Structure formats: C-alpha cells, structure tokens
Amino acid sequence: AQKITQTQPGMFVQEKEAVTLDCTYDTSDQSYGLFWYKQPSSGEMIFLIYQGSYDEQNATEGRYSLNFQKARKSANLVISASHLGDSAMYFCAMREVDSNYQLIWGAGTKLIIKP
Amino acid sequence: DTGVSQDPRHKITKRGQNVTFRCDPISEHNRLYWYRQTLGQGPEFLTYFQNEAQLEKSRLLSDRFSAERPKGSFSTLEIQRTEQGDSAMYLCASTSGALTGNEQFFGPGTRLTVL
C-alpha cells in the first residue's frame, strides 16, 4: 500500500498566485516526520520544510507553509506568491520513528509556473 | 562548498560492466543514505550507514549491489554486471543525529545510463 500519496502529477499556476500541493500519508506510528523537497531539472533534492507529528502549529519557512491536518493524514505544501523559479518537481516524504531516519517518498508533483 | 558531493555526475556504461559511485557527505554527519530514483518517480531507499556500519539494506539492493563507508567518511556504491534496469539517478544524502527536523541533505546525484 502507498504510504505517501501525491494525487497531482502536474500543475500549472500563474506567476504570483499561491499554489497548494497535496500530500496524504499512511502510518500507524504516533511519532513521525513529514518533509517536502523540491527537485529542479538539475536533479538536486532541496529541503523545503519539515513538520513533526507532535508539532501543534503548522510549519512555515518563508514563502512555504505546511497545512498539517493530522486527523485527515494530510500534509499539503502551500507556496505563496509563486515565481518562475518555483517550477520544479515537488516531493512529499515521511520518516517513521523506527525507520533509521530513512525517507519514504511520494511520486511527486510537477509544478510549472506560467509567466 | 561544504555540501554533499557525488562523483561522477554522469556515467554511461555498457551492460555487463561494473560501475562505482562515490559520495562525500557533510563532514559532521554520521548518517549516510543511498537512494535510487527512476524517471518520473520519487526516490527509493537503498541502504543506510551510521558511521562505518551498514545498518539497513533494502530488498531493492540485489547481490550485484554493494556499498561501503570505510572510516565513516565517504561512501561508495558499486554495481556489478550492470543491467539496463539499473539506469537511474543514484542519490546520496547525509544527516546528523539531531532530534529536531533531521532533514537529509542531498548531493547532486549520479545519473547512470546502461546501454
């Protein structure tokens, strides 16, 4: 069974608009972490934001925020005021408590920002 | 540059040949991970080192794959008798043992093409 589901294979968004990338996860652990990474065409994985399962507030990092809804097991990434440089693949990943910190990844969403 | 580095960035080889990739993690990071990423997919965990000890290997890591991390510093991933199905991006990541966030920092990857 998929542990991380990203339902949007691709998205087109107009520059300067906000965008929400969906991520749902499946775990029976009480303690886990959720991550979002950006992968531009160059291939390098760039860490964006982290949310711990016990964090009561949604994580924010500059233009990135994570809409964490624990009961629904969703961890959507919100990018405010998008710009052309945001065009990339975006991956949601989860780390479970007993996983030696390895990450379980979704299939990604390809985001294209239109000028 | 104190980030994770990988060498080579690209490798083209013929089926049946052996290849070896190198990863240099961030110097103070004791945990090192190898992932494989095929086109259009998220990364898949291959193996994990804590210092020089290889603590976990994925079922994806067949007998043709071997990884080492002598002295707990750089790591090598060797693929023997390469097959066309081995064509992928091989990503290395490192992290510290810190409790908060503990995001993995990724190298630029090695793209392997098996002809």
HADDOCK unambig.tbl for C-alpha pairs under 7 A between the chains (distance, minus, plus):
assign (segid A and resid 43 and name CA) (segid B and resid 108 and name CA) 6.19 0.50 0.50
assign (segid A and resid 43 and name CA) (segid B and resid 109 and name CA) 6.91 0.50 0.50
assign (segid A and resid 44 and name CA) (segid B and resid 106 and name CA) 6.73 0.50 0.50
assign (segid A and resid 44 and name CA) (segid B and resid 107 and name CA) 6.34 0.50 0.50
assign (segid A and resid 44 and name CA) (segid B and resid 108 and name CA) 4.49 0.50 0.50
assign (segid A and resid 44 and name CA) (segid B and resid 109 and name CA) 6.66 0.50 0.50
assign (segid A and resid 45 and name CA) (segid B and resid 106 and name CA) 5.69 0.50 0.50
assign (segid A and resid 50 and name CA) (segid B and resid 101 and name CA) 6.09 0.50 0.50
assign (segid A and resid 91 and name CA) (segid B and resid 42 and name CA) 6.96 0.50 0.50
assign (segid A and resid 102 and name CA) (segid B and resid 45 and name CA) 7.00 0.50 0.50
assign (segid A and resid 105 and name CA) (segid B and resid 42 and name CA) 5.57 0.50 0.50
assign (segid A and resid 105 and name CA) (segid B and resid 43 and name CA) 6.27 0.50 0.50
assign (segid A and resid 106 and name CA) (segid B and resid 42 and name CA) 5.68 0.50 0.50
assign (segid A and resid 107 and name CA) (segid B and resid 41 and name CA) 4.89 0.50 0.50
assign (segid A and resid 107 and name CA) (segid B and resid 42 and name CA) 4.61 0.50 0.50
assign (segid A and resid 108 and name CA) (segid B and resid 41 and name CA) 6.81 0.50 0.50
assign (segid A and resid 108 and name CA) (segid B and resid 42 and name CA) 6.12 0.50 0.50
